Amino acid sequence: MKIFGREPVYLLAFIAIVLKLSAAYGLDVTGEQQGAIMAVLSLAVALATAVVLRTGAAAAAIVNLAQGVLALFLAFGLHMAAEEQALWMMAVEGAVALVLRREVTAPVPALALEQRSPIKTGS
């Protein structure tokens, strides 16, 4: 997979270098904030990869990206209790489940018990 004609790993490395140089020459960004920025960028690339490659991992990538964005906001000074963070993440996970839910069939043969209702007898 390529983004702007380049491999995502090289783009992330370039952004990391630019971010570190900018911090060294006056950009007011702490080490924790730099780490949060790079984590969110990495998660965004993971989401793009999951969507492009159609691995079926898009839901997990979206939830992880949301967690990374929340961590980024907290690193930049957002004050939020752990309970509020959990509620926001539950909202994201619920929305992802509603939007991306698919019918899933196990890759094993169905059992006879699974093919008939234990409530309905006869027929």
C-alpha positions in Angstrom: 0.0 0.0 0.0 1.3 3.5 -0.8 0.2 6.9 0.3 1.2 9.8 -2.0 3.3 7.3 -3.9 5.3 6.4 -0.8 5.2 3.6 1.8 3.4 4.7 5.0 6.4 3.7 7.2 8.6 6.2 5.4 6.0 9.0 5.7 5.7 8.3 9.4 9.5 8.4 9.8 9.6 11.7 7.9 6.9 13.2 10.1 8.6 12.0 13.2 11.9 13.7 12.1 10.1 16.9 11.2 8.3 16.9 14.6 11.5 16.3 16.6 13.4 19.0 14.7 10.6 21.4 15.1 10.5 20.7 18.9 14.3 21.2 19.0 14.0 24.6 17.3 11.3 26.1 19.3 7.9 24.3 18.8 6.4 24.0 22.2 5.7 20.2 22.2 6.7 17.9 25.0 8.0 14.4 24.5 4.7 13.0 25.7 2.8 15.1 23.2 5.2 14.0 20.4 4.5 10.4 21.3 0.8 10.9 21.3 0.9 12.6 17.9 3.0 9.8 16.4 0.7 7.1 18.0 -2.4 8.7 16.4 -0.6 9.0 13.0 0.4 5.3 13.2 -3.2 4.4 14.1 -4.5 6.4 11.2 -2.2 4.5 8.8 -3.3 1.2 10.4 -6.9 2.2 9.7 -6.1 3.1 6.1 -4.3 -0.2 5.7 -7.2 -2.2 7.2 -9.7 -0.5 4.9 -7.5 -0.7 1.7 -6.4 -4.3 2.2 -9.9 -5.4 3.3 -8.6 -7.5 6.1 -11.8 -7.2 8.1 -10.0 -5.4 10.8 -11.5 -2.0 10.1 -13.7 -2.0 13.3 -10.7 -2.7 15.5 -8.6 -0.1 13.7 -11.4 2.6 14.2 -11.7 1.8 17.9 -7.9 2.0 18.3 -7.7 5.2 16.4 -10.4 6.7 18.7 -8.4 5.6 21.8 -5.3 7.2 20.3 -7.1 10.5 19.6 -8.4 10.5 23.2 -4.9 10.0 24.4 -3.7 12.8 22.2 -6.3 15.2 23.6 -5.3 14.2 27.2 -1.6 14.7 26.3 -2.5 18.2 25.2 -4.3 19.1 28.4 -7.8 17.9 28.2 -9.1 17.0 31.7 -11.5 14.1 31.7 -12.2 11.6 34.4 -11.7 7.9 33.7 -15.4 7.3 33.8 -16.0 9.9 31.1 -13.2 8.4 29.0 -14.8 5.0 29.3 -18.2 6.4 28.3 -16.8 8.1 25.2 -15.0 4.8 24.2 -18.2 2.9 24.7 -20.1 5.3 22.5 -17.4 4.9 19.8 -17.5 1.1 20.1 -21.3 1.1 20.0 -21.3 3.2 16.9 -18.8 1.1 15.2 -20.7 -2.0 16.1 -23.9 -0.6 14.6 -22.3 0.7 11.4 -19.9 -2.1 10.6 -21.8 -5.1 12.0 -22.0 -7.9 9.5 -23.5 -11.3 9.4 -20.8 -13.7 10.6 -20.8 -17.4 9.8 -18.4 -19.6 11.6 -16.0 -21.5 9.3 -17.0 -24.8 10.8 -20.0 -27.0 9.8 -23.2 -26.3 11.7 -24.3 -28.9 14.3 -27.7 -30.6 14.2 -28.6 -28.8 17.4 -28.0 -25.4 15.8 -30.2 -26.2 12.8 -33.4 -26.8 14.8 -35.2 -24.9 17.6 -35.2 -26.4 21.0 -38.5 -24.7 21.6 -40.4 -25.9 18.6 -41.0 -29.6 18.6 -42.4 -31.6 15.8 -42.8 -30.1 12.3 
